[in-house]
Amino acid sequence: MDAVIKMTNLRMRYNDKADYVLKGIDLEIMPGQIIGYIGPNGAGKSTTVKIMLGMIQNYEGDVEIFGENIKTNAVMYKQRIGYVPEVAVIYDSLSGYEYLIFIGELYKLDLKLVEYKAKEMFKLFGIQEALYNRISSYSKGMKQKLLIISSLIHDPDILFFDEPISGLDANSVMVFKEMIKQLSEQGKTIFYSSHIMEVVEKISDRIILLNKGVIAADGDFEMLKEKSKEGSLQDIFNQLTGFNEHEIIAKSLVETIRLNSIGEHDSADTMIQQEV
């Protein structure tokens, strides 16, 4: 089986004087894998995804998707990918129906099929009454469901999800997690990026941890757990990224919140400095 995504010595910096954000990424992603793509802010996660989406082009190295170099075949592969960004700009003046018809036209889909899928998916996500309402009237959760639907409506082979369950109710989260599991079983490849470690731990069959522009860990959860001797993905993340000050920082925040006078601040600050 051939890799659906292949990166070879992928390097990226935003100008000639800047440090490299990506420092030589080598990856092969196979069809049907659910990839938990994690790392601290500034690790290079978003840059990697934007390169694969064709939003950044001045990178070094090679990126192949569906066996084609995306620098030489920069359009066709995009018809086979879906994307839910962490922060999205939606045309609020349109209705959900109009927005999905617009997406369908971009992908040159049969608009009768788009209409059918839109109605069915809105119903299955429990928001059928909002299909013809303006998006400006949608709650955060409803907008998130619309984004998920728009990323799926053309039946893509690779899905990029960045914090996709933000704003979803508990039932919809369960539906979403089961849906991506079934999609992966049908050969769809899912790139899942989130700061919620518990979710990444449960849904991913392969976890890639990026830190300071390099791959710090790559494997399933049990493999990473065995190598690091840690109990949870959050613990593994903290160990590999070198972040172990969360308890001290949290204590400092609590001490600050509970202050009733500046004098208390001085004594609390002295105590915290002694602990550090």
Secondary structure as UniProt FT lines:
FT   STRAND          5..12
FT   TURN            16..17
FT   STRAND          22..29
FT   TURN            31..32
FT   STRAND          34..38
FT   TURN            41..42
FT   HELIX           45..52
FT   TURN            53..54
FT   STRAND          60..65
FT   TURN            66..67
FT   STRAND          68..69
FT   TURN            70..72
FT   HELIX           76..80
FT   STRAND          81..84
FT   TURN            92..93
FT   HELIX           96..106
FT   TURN            107..108
FT   HELIX           111..124
FT   TURN            125..126
FT   HELIX           128..130
FT   TURN            131..132
FT   HELIX           135..137
FT   HELIX           140..152
FT   TURN            153..154
FT   STRAND          158..162
FT   TURN            164..167
FT   HELIX           170..185
FT   TURN            186..187
FT   STRAND          189..193
FT   HELIX           197..203
FT   STRAND          206..211
FT   TURN            212..213
FT   STRAND          214..219
FT   HELIX           221..228
FT   HELIX           233..241
FT   HELIX           246..257
FT   HELIX           262..275
//
